Amino acid sequence: MAWDHLHDKVKHHLESIYADVSLDVSYETLATDLMNTIGIQQQTDIASPQSHHNYWDEDDIIMITYGDSVIDEGERPLVTLNKFLHRYCKNTVNNVHILPFFPYSSDDGFSVIDYSTVNEALGSWDDIEAIAADYGLMTDLVINHCSARSVWFDNFVKGEGPGSDFFFTADPSDDLSMVTRPRVSPLLRETETAHGTKHVWCTFSHDQVDFDFRNPKVLLAFIDIIKLYIDKGAKLFRLDAVAFLWKIVGTNCINLFQTHEVIRLIRTLIEHVDPSIIIITETNIPNRENLTYFGNANEAHAIYNFSLPPLLVNTLVTGDCTYLKSWMMSMPPAQNGTAYFNFIASHDGIGLRPAEGLLSDEEISELVHTMQHFGGKVSWRASDHGQQKPYEINITLFDALQGTTKGPDKYQVDRFICAHAIMLGMEGIPGIYIHSLLGTSNDYEKVANTGQNRSINRKRWDFNELEALLDSPFSQHHKVLTRISQLIRIRKAQPAFHPNATQFTLQLGNQLFGYWRQSLDRKQSIFCISNISDEEQTILLSDINLIGTDNWIDLITRDEIALSSGFLQMKPYQVLWISNQDFE
């Protein structure tokens, strides 16, 4: 009965996805094939997902890293990563997002040659499983495109074998003027094949060839890949660049209905294998469109909060939280069973598209100029009308916060910690890039070596060199790791920091950014207040409505709050987490 019900549900997804496609296989057969591929046979015990259930809590922190962000000579990088996690992240990080660890040909892993093997330069599946045994493993499903050096694309060129019909082609005479994409390279790649000249669709680069999901064999291939990753211990899936998945010539080819339905289908299949597996969509697009990937709690469990990095950096370099506050007030609370994935730095740069409509063109221009002054690079994209617009700022977060629009100053570490405290207190699941945890500066040498702007934020640390710096109390790396780790440990103990706990934005002027969190059981309140300016600020306790019958404490300094004083002085970039309960 359960199998039949699920089969009908899968079939319904397929009818929606392929309504305008002529298939040579029935929906019945395709639904059965998909279920068999992910391991759901008629005699199998089928998991029963609970609707609107939160498979996360305040304890969850995700560290984002490459498999070789830390290396030790003579040791497989994935083994070194595991060593780093156990030595420096044991009581703070409980999930790790290892960026694509497969054989690849470009884009630091996001041009996958073989989805089924681990890059030998990093290690093996055994090494991945060893990490997955102690940490929730988040893995990338690079679902929009693969490498032009893959066997699948070789077979496309040959015109035979698996992959020969996996890739999306168009005609140069087609109207492609509306296509939205994050690159300025030509969209179509001319390729000579056994069946003549083809023009292959490349959303990103000509080494990254886009799949044609109108062919259900592509969908089946990816369900097979998902099954493999689940078997190897994956607990979170990041659907990379998924907004571009379905293409229809004559449209903008982004966020199409069929793309959403494919995600819903993947969700349906995965949650009937293991309901606790979390799907996160990586859709670097304007905020309103990004929110649609929640569906009705039946699509992504979590979405990247892409607007947060540019807004928070803008706030801290201008000393004005007006835009950040307006955005936070406009964000709908994530319903149970969904969550925001908050991050302020990643392996990519600071995306500017998600700031469109939130920051003015003048604000974005000033932000770009300030980041260039701090050593950052700028990557460009073609807009809907063919103009070039800044797509992202490439810079480490540590260097992005070295000063204000007035220039560098002495508050770099404090400003950097302030940024993380704001993120760690917010509604949602926090993700911290390894180079933020370590306070890494811009890697100009790597940019020179690769010619890629994004390399500025992708340093490869030698383990022994890093260990020496982390053991030195005077290094920026020691200071940053110590202070962020302290904030994480405090966060993990507070029920009011549950990703779905109530959040309310406070009105404290433009130099103080504040919000209120309340635990799901309504017993704990935390007032999170940050001085986002380079000057001392005074906060009136009457402005935050502390209940007089409770005792209040700052969870960070452990100081009791004397209500009788009527006000608090806040140093530049100081953060207060004022709570009526202390669970540390």
C-alpha positions in Angstrom: 0.0 0.0 0.0 2.8 2.4 1.0 4.7 1.5 -2.2 1.6 2.1 -4.4 0.9 5.5 -2.8 4.6 6.6 -3.2 4.5 5.3 -6.8 1.5 7.4 -7.6 3.2 10.5 -6.0 6.4 10.0 -8.1 4.2 9.5 -11.2 2.4 12.8 -10.5 5.8 14.6 -10.3 6.8 13.1 -13.6 3.6 14.1 -15.3 4.3 17.7 -14.2 7.9 17.7 -15.3 7.4 16.0 -18.7 4.0 17.5 -19.6 5.5 19.2 -22.7 8.0 16.5 -23.6 7.4 13.4 -25.7 8.8 10.4 -23.9 9.5 6.9 -25.2 8.8 5.4 -21.8 5.6 5.4 -19.7 5.3 7.4 -16.5 4.4 4.1 -14.7 7.7 2.5 -15.8 9.8 5.6 -15.2 8.4 5.9 -11.7 9.2 2.3 -10.9 12.7 2.7 -12.3 13.4 5.8 -10.2 12.2 4.0 -7.1 14.2 0.9 -7.8 17.3 3.1 -8.5 17.2 4.8 -5.1 16.5 1.4 -3.4 12.8 1.4 -2.8 11.4 -1.9 -4.0 7.9 -3.3 -3.4 9.1 -5.5 -0.6 11.2 -2.7 1.0 10.3 -1.1 4.3 9.5 2.5 3.2 10.4 5.3 5.5 7.6 7.6 6.5 8.7 11.3 6.6 6.9 13.6 9.1 5.6 16.7 7.5 6.9 20.0 8.9 9.5 18.2 11.1 12.7 20.0 12.0 15.7 17.7 11.5 18.0 20.3 13.1 18.4 22.3 16.2 20.7 24.9 17.8 23.5 22.4 18.0 24.0 22.4 14.2 26.9 24.2 12.7 28.2 23.4 9.2 31.9 24.0 8.3 32.5 24.6 4.6 35.8 23.4 3.3 37.7 22.0 0.3 39.0 18.5 0.8 42.5 20.0 0.6 42.1 23.3 2.4 44.6 22.0 4.9 47.4 19.7 3.8 50.2 17.7 5.5 53.1 16.4 3.4 52.9 12.6 3.0 49.2 12.4 4.1 46.0 12.2 2.1 44.3 15.6 2.4 41.0 14.1 3.5 42.9 12.4 6.4 44.5 15.7 7.3 41.0 17.4 7.2 39.7 14.8 9.6 42.7 15.4 11.8 42.1 19.2 11.7 38.4 18.7 12.6 39.1 16.5 15.6 41.9 18.8 16.9 40.3 22.3 16.4 36.5 21.8 15.8 35.6 18.9 18.1 33.2 20.8 20.4 32.0 23.4 17.8 31.4 21.9 14.4 29.1 18.9 14.0 28.6 19.0 10.2 31.1 19.4 7.4 30.5 20.5 3.8 33.3 19.1 1.7 33.2 20.9 -1.6 33.3 18.6 -4.6 35.8 15.9 -3.9 35.5 14.1 -7.3 37.8 14.1 -10.3 37.4 17.4 -12.1 38.8 19.4 -14.9 38.2 23.1 -13.9 36.4 25.4 -11.5 38.0 24.0 -8.4 35.8 20.9 -8.5 32.6 22.1 -10.0 33.4 20.6 -13.4 33.0 16.9 -12.5 34.6 14.2 -14.6 33.3 11.2 -12.7 30.6 11.5 -10.0 31.2 8.0 -8.7 34.8 8.2 -7.5 36.8 10.3 -5.1 39.6 12.4 -6.5 42.8 10.3 -5.9 44.7 13.5 -5.0 42.4 13.9 -2.0 41.9 10.4 -0.8 39.3 7.6 -1.1 35.7 6.8 -0.2 37.1 5.2 3.0 38.4 8.6 4.0 35.0 10.2 3.2 33.2 7.6 5.2 35.6 8.1 8.1 34.6 11.8 8.3 30.9 10.9 7.8 31.2 8.6 10.9 31.8 11.6 13.2 30.2 14.5 11.3 27.1 15.1 9.3 28.5 15.0 5.7 27.2 17.6 3.3 28.1 16.8 -0.3 27.5 18.6 -3.6 25.2 17.3 -6.3 26.6 19.2 -9.3 23.4 18.7 -11.2 23.3 21.3 -13.9 26.5 20.4 -15.8 29.5 18.2 -15.9 33.0 18.3 -17.3 33.6 18.3 -21.1 36.3 15.7 -20.3 33.8 13.3 -18.8 33.0 9.9 -20.3 29.5 11.0 -20.8 30.5 14.0 -23.0 33.0 11.8 -24.9 30.1 9.5 -25.7 28.1 12.5 -26.8 30.9 13.4 -29.2 31.1 9.8 -30.4 27.3 9.5 -30.7 27.0 6.3 -28.7 27.0 4.9 -25.2 25.9 6.3 -21.9 25.7 10.1 -22.0 25.4 10.3 -25.8 22.0 12.0 -25.4 22.6 13.7 -22.0 23.5 17.2 -23.1 21.4 20.3 -24.0 21.9 21.8 -27.5 20.5 24.8 -29.2 20.8 26.5 -32.6 22.8 29.8 -32.9 19.8 31.2 -34.7 17.6 30.7 -31.7 16.5 33.7 -29.7 18.7 33.4 -26.6 18.6 37.1 -25.7 16.6 36.5 -22.5 18.9 33.9 -21.0 20.1 34.8 -17.6 23.5 33.5 -16.5 26.4 34.4 -14.3 29.1 34.5 -16.9 30.0 36.7 -19.9 31.5 33.8 -22.1 29.5 32.7 -25.2 26.5 30.5 -24.1 26.9 27.9 -26.9 30.0 25.8 -27.5 30.4 24.5 -31.0 31.3 20.9 -30.9 32.0 18.4 -33.8 30.3 15.1 -33.1 29.6 11.9 -35.0 26.2 13.4 -35.9 27.6 16.6 -37.2 28.2 20.1 -35.6 26.3 20.6 -32.4 26.1 23.7 -30.2 26.2 22.7 -26.6 24.7 24.8 -23.9 27.2 26.1 -21.3 25.7 28.2 -18.6 29.1 28.6 -16.9 32.2 27.8 -19.0 32.9 25.8 -22.1 34.4 23.1 -19.9 31.1 22.8 -18.0 28.5 21.3 -20.4 24.8 21.5 -19.4 22.6 18.4 -19.0 19.3 18.0 -20.8 16.8 17.0 -18.2 14.2 16.6 -20.9 15.8 13.1 -21.2 14.6 11.0 -18.3 17.9 9.0 -18.5 19.6 12.1 -17.0 17.3 12.1 -14.1 17.8 8.4 -13.5 21.6 8.8 -13.6 21.4 11.5 -10.9 19.1 9.4 -8.7 21.7 6.7 -9.0 24.4 9.1 -7.9 22.3 10.3 -5.0 21.9 6.6 -3.9 25.7 6.2 -4.0 26.3 9.3 -1.8 23.7 8.2 0.7 25.4 4.8 0.9 28.7 6.6 1.6 27.2 8.6 4.5 25.9 11.8 3.0 23.4 13.5 5.3 23.0 16.9 3.5 22.8 17.5 -0.2 23.8 20.8 -1.8 22.1 21.1 -5.2 24.6 23.2 -7.0 23.4 25.8 -9.5 20.1 24.1 -9.6 18.2 27.2 -10.7 19.5 26.7 -14.2 18.6 23.0 -14.5 15.6 23.2 -17.0 16.0 25.2 -20.2 13.3 26.4 -22.7 14.6 28.4 -25.6 12.9 31.8 -25.7 12.7 32.1 -21.9 15.3 33.3 -19.3 16.0 29.6 -18.5 16.2 30.2 -14.8 13.8 29.2 -12.0 11.5 27.4 -14.4 8.5 25.4 -13.1 10.1 22.1 -14.2 13.2 22.9 -12.1 11.1 23.3 -9.0 9.3 20.0 -9.8 12.5 18.1 -10.3 13.6 19.2 -6.8 10.3 18.2 -5.3 10.7 14.8 -7.0 14.2 14.4 -5.6 12.9 15.4 -2.2 10.1 12.8 -2.4 12.5 10.0 -3.2 15.2 10.9 -0.7 12.8 11.4 2.3 11.3 7.9 1.7 14.7 6.5 2.0 15.9 8.6 5.0 13.7 11.4 6.2 16.6 13.0 8.1 18.6 13.8 5.0 18.5 17.5 4.2 18.3 19.1 0.8 19.8 22.6 0.4 19.4 24.5 -2.8 22.2 26.8 -4.0 20.4 29.4 -5.9 22.4 32.6 -6.1 19.5 34.8 -7.3 17.5 37.8 -6.0 15.9 37.2 -2.6 12.2 36.9 -3.6 13.0 34.2 -6.2 15.3 32.4 -3.7 12.4 32.0 -1.2 10.3 30.1 -3.8 12.7 27.1 -3.4 11.1 26.3 -0.1 8.0 25.4 -2.0 5.3 24.5 0.5 7.7 22.7 2.8 8.0 20.1 0.0 11.0 21.3 -1.9 14.3 22.4 -0.3 14.6 21.9 3.4 17.0 24.8 3.5 17.9 27.6 1.2 21.1 29.7 1.1 20.5 33.1 2.6 22.5 34.7 -0.2 21.4 38.3 0.6 23.1 38.1 4.0 26.8 38.4 3.0 26.6 41.6 0.9 24.1 43.2 3.3 26.2 42.4 6.4 29.5 43.6 4.8 27.8 46.8 3.6 26.4 47.3 7.2 29.8 46.9 8.8 31.8 49.0 6.4 29.3 51.9 6.3 28.4 51.7 10.0 24.7 51.9 9.1 22.3 48.9 9.4 19.4 50.5 7.6 19.4 48.0 4.7 20.1 45.0 6.8 17.3 45.8 9.2 14.8 46.4 6.3 15.7 43.1 4.8 15.5 41.2 8.1 12.1 42.7 8.8 10.9 41.6 5.3 12.1 38.0 5.6 9.2 35.6 6.3 9.9 33.1 9.2 10.8 29.7 7.8 7.9 27.4 8.5 8.6 24.2 10.5 10.3 21.6 8.3 12.3 24.4 6.5 15.2 26.6 7.5 17.5 29.3 6.3 21.1 28.3 5.7 23.0 31.4 6.9 26.5 32.1 5.8 28.6 35.2 5.3 31.6 33.7 3.5 32.1 30.7 1.2 34.5 29.3 -1.4 32.9 31.8 -3.8 33.0 35.6 -3.4 30.4 37.9 -2.0 27.5 37.6 -4.4 25.9 40.9 -5.5 22.8 39.6 -7.4 21.0 38.8 -4.1 21.6 42.4 -3.1 19.7 43.7 -6.1 16.5 45.4 -5.0 17.9 45.6 -1.4 20.9 47.9 -1.9 20.8 50.8 -4.3 23.1 50.9 -7.3 25.0 53.6 -5.6 25.4 51.4 -2.4 26.6 48.5 -4.5 29.0 50.7 -6.4 30.5 52.1 -3.1 30.7 48.5 -1.7 32.6 47.3 -4.8 35.0 50.3 -4.6 35.7 49.8 -0.9 36.4 46.1 -1.4 38.7 46.8 -4.3 40.5 49.3 -2.0 40.9 46.4 0.5 42.5 44.2 -2.2 39.4 42.5 -3.6 38.7 41.6 -7.2 35.4 41.9 -9.1 33.8 39.3 -11.3 31.3 40.4 -13.9 28.1 38.9 -15.6 25.9 39.7 -18.5 22.5 41.1 -17.5 19.2 40.4 -19.2 19.9 43.3 -21.6 23.5 42.3 -22.4 25.2 44.9 -20.1 28.0 43.9 -17.8 27.2 44.1 -14.1 29.3 43.2 -11.1 28.3 39.6 -10.1 30.5 39.0 -7.1 33.3 40.5 -5.1 36.3 38.2 -4.6 37.9 38.7 -1.2 38.4 36.9 2.1 35.8 38.0 4.6 38.6 38.8 7.1 40.1 41.3 4.6 36.7 42.6 3.6 36.2 43.8 7.1 39.6 45.4 7.7 38.1 48.8 7.8 35.2 51.0 6.7 34.4 53.2 3.7 36.9 55.7 5.4 39.7 53.1 5.0 41.5 50.4 7.1 41.5 50.8 10.9 42.4 49.0 14.1 39.1 47.1 14.5 39.5 44.4 11.9 39.3 41.4 14.3 36.4 43.0 16.4 34.5 43.8 13.2 35.0 40.3 11.9 33.8 38.7 15.2 30.8 41.0 15.2 29.8 39.8 11.8 29.9 36.2 13.0 28.0 36.9 16.2 25.2 38.5 14.1 25.0 35.4 11.9 25.3 32.9 14.7 22.4 34.5 16.6 20.0 34.7 13.6 17.1 32.4 12.7 18.6 29.6 10.6 21.4 27.0 10.4 24.9 28.7 10.4 27.6 27.7 7.9 31.1 28.9 8.5 33.8 28.8 5.8 37.1 27.2 7.0 39.0 30.4 6.1 36.7 32.5 8.2 37.2 30.1 11.2 40.9 30.6 10.6 41.0 34.4 9.9 42.7 33.8 6.5 43.8 36.8 4.5 43.7 37.3 0.7 45.8 34.8 -1.2 47.2 37.0 -4.0 49.8 34.3 -4.9 47.2 31.8 -5.7 45.3 34.4 -7.9 48.6 35.0 -9.8 49.1 31.2 -10.2 45.6 30.4 -11.4 44.5 33.6 -13.1 41.1 33.1 -11.3 39.7 35.9 -9.1 38.0 33.3 -6.8 41.4 31.8 -5.9 41.9 34.8 -3.5 39.6 33.0 -1.0 40.8 29.5 -1.5 44.2 29.3 0.3 45.7 25.9 0.9 47.2 25.8 4.4 50.1 23.7 5.4 49.0 21.9 8.6 52.3 22.4 10.5 52.4 26.1 9.6 48.8 26.5 10.6 49.3 24.6 13.8 52.1 27.0 14.8 50.0 30.0 14.1 47.0 28.7 16.0 49.2 27.9 18.9 50.5 31.5 19.0 48.2 33.7 21.1 49.3 36.8 19.2 48.4 35.6 15.7 45.1 36.8 14.0 44.4 33.1 13.3 44.5 32.2 17.0 42.4 35.2 18.0 39.8 34.5 15.4 39.5 30.8 16.0 39.3 31.2 19.8 36.6 33.9 19.7 34.4 32.3 17.0 34.7 29.0 18.8 33.6 30.6 22.1 30.5 32.1 20.3 29.7 28.8 18.7 29.8 27.0 22.1 27.5 29.5 23.7 25.1 29.4 20.7 24.9 25.6 20.8 23.6 25.7 24.5 20.7 28.1 23.9 17.3 26.8 23.0 16.4 30.4 21.8 19.0 29.9 19.0 17.1 27.0 17.5 17.0 27.6 13.7 13.2 27.9 13.9 12.9 29.9 17.1 11.0 33.1 16.9 12.9 36.2 15.6 11.8 39.8 15.9 13.8 42.8 14.6 14.5 45.6 17.1 14.4 49.3 16.2 17.6 50.7 17.8 18.6 53.3 15.3 21.1 52.9 12.5 24.3 52.2 14.5 22.9 49.4 16.7 21.6 46.3 15.0 19.4 44.1 17.1 16.9 41.3 17.1 15.1 39.2 19.7 15.0 35.4 19.7 12.6 33.3 21.8 12.8 29.5 22.2 10.2 27.2 20.8 8.8 26.6 24.4 8.8 30.4 25.0 10.9 30.1 28.1 14.2 31.7 26.9 14.6 35.1 25.4 17.8 36.5 23.9 18.3 40.1 22.8 21.1 40.1 20.3 22.5 43.6 20.0 25.5 44.6 17.9 27.3 48.0 17.7 28.0 48.0 14.0 29.9 51.3 14.1 33.5 52.3 14.9 32.3 54.6 17.8 30.9 53.9 21.3 27.2 53.6 21.4 24.7 53.9 24.3 21.7 51.6 24.5 18.7 52.5 26.6 17.4 49.4 28.4 13.9 50.8 28.0 14.3 50.4 24.2 14.6 46.6 24.5 11.8 46.0 27.1 13.7 43.6 29.5 11.1 42.1 31.8 11.7 43.4 35.3 10.9 40.1 37.1 13.6 38.2 35.2 17.4 38.2 35.9 19.3 39.1 32.7 22.8 38.2 31.8 25.1 38.8 28.8 25.9 35.3 27.6 29.2 36.4 26.0 30.8 38.4 28.9 28.9 36.6 31.7 28.0 40.0 33.1 24.7 40.5 34.9 22.6 43.3 33.5 21.6 45.8 36.2 18.2 47.1 35.1 18.5 50.0 37.6 21.3 51.6 35.5 18.9 52.3 32.7 21.5 52.0 29.9 24.5 50.1 28.6 27.7 51.4 26.9 28.8 49.4 23.9 32.3 49.6 22.5 32.9 49.6 18.7 31.7 46.3 17.2 30.8 44.9 20.6 28.0 42.3 20.6 25.6 41.5 23.5 23.5 38.4 23.9 21.3 39.4 26.8 19.2 36.4 28.1 16.9 35.6 30.9 18.3 32.0 31.1 21.8 30.7 30.9 22.3 27.2 29.7 26.1 27.1 29.4 
